[in-house]
Amino acid sequence: MSSLKTATDRLYTTLTAAQEQRDERPDLVDGPDGPECEWAAYERTRMHETVNAIRGERDLPAVPVEDIVRAEQHAVGHSDYSRKFAFYCAELAEK
């Protein structure tokens, strides 16, 4: 299995686990573009942590959260948003 597929699967698992906790995070918090749902910020944070964990395992420097925000924005609107977000984050993890 390719490392990109392995990273995508790992990130997809991270994201879906975070998504299962949405009802536990109903508040609004400050987001990159103003107030947003707490669960959205939590999911982005988990993806950021996991991307940087994968990069750390490969002795690569950490990426800023802004890179995760861009990956998320590219996935928004896709019918398979979760899989796209995971894939775009996996690309960041592998670069």
C-alpha positions in Angstrom: 0.0 0.0 0.0 1.3 3.5 -0.9 2.3 5.9 1.9 -0.2 8.4 0.5 -3.0 5.9 0.8 -1.9 4.9 4.3 -1.8 8.6 5.3 -5.2 9.2 3.7 -6.8 6.3 5.6 -5.2 7.4 8.9 -6.4 11.0 8.4 -9.9 9.8 7.3 -10.1 7.7 10.5 -9.1 10.7 12.6 -11.6 12.9 10.9 -14.5 10.5 11.2 -13.8 9.9 14.8 -13.8 13.7 15.4 -17.0 14.0 13.5 -18.7 11.5 15.7 -18.2 14.0 18.6 -20.0 16.9 17.0 -22.9 16.9 19.4 -20.4 17.3 22.3 -19.2 20.6 20.8 -22.3 22.8 20.1 -20.7 26.2 21.0 -19.4 28.9 18.7 -15.7 29.8 18.8 -13.4 32.1 16.9 -12.4 30.6 13.5 -10.1 31.7 10.7 -13.0 33.6 9.1 -14.9 34.7 12.2 -17.2 32.7 14.5 -17.7 29.0 13.7 -19.0 25.9 15.2 -16.7 24.5 17.9 -16.9 21.0 16.3 -15.5 22.5 13.0 -12.5 23.9 14.9 -12.0 20.7 16.8 -12.0 18.6 13.5 -9.4 21.0 12.0 -7.2 20.8 15.1 -7.3 17.0 15.1 -6.4 17.0 11.4 -3.5 19.5 12.0 -2.2 17.4 14.8 -2.3 14.2 12.8 -0.7 15.7 9.7 2.1 17.0 11.8 2.4 13.6 13.6 2.8 11.9 10.3 5.3 14.5 9.2 7.2 14.1 12.4 7.4 10.3 11.8 9.1 11.1 8.5 11.4 13.7 10.0 9.7 16.5 8.2 9.0 19.9 9.7 5.5 20.8 10.9 3.0 22.6 8.7 1.0 25.6 9.9 -2.7 25.4 10.6 -3.3 27.7 7.6 -2.3 24.8 5.3 -5.0 22.7 6.9 -7.5 25.5 6.4 -6.6 25.6 2.7 -7.0 21.8 2.4 -10.3 22.0 4.1 -11.5 24.8 1.9 -10.6 22.7 -1.2 -12.8 19.9 0.1 -15.8 22.0 1.0 -18.7 21.4 -1.4 -17.6 17.9 -2.5 -20.1 15.1 -2.0 -17.2 13.1 -0.4 -16.0 16.0 1.7 -14.5 13.8 4.4 -12.5 11.7 2.0 -11.3 14.7 0.1 -10.3 16.6 3.2 -8.4 13.5 4.4 -6.7 13.1 1.0 -5.6 16.8 0.8 -4.2 16.6 4.3 -2.4 13.4 3.4 -0.7 15.3 0.5 0.4 17.8 3.1 1.7 15.1 5.3 3.7 13.5 2.5 5.3 16.6 1.0 
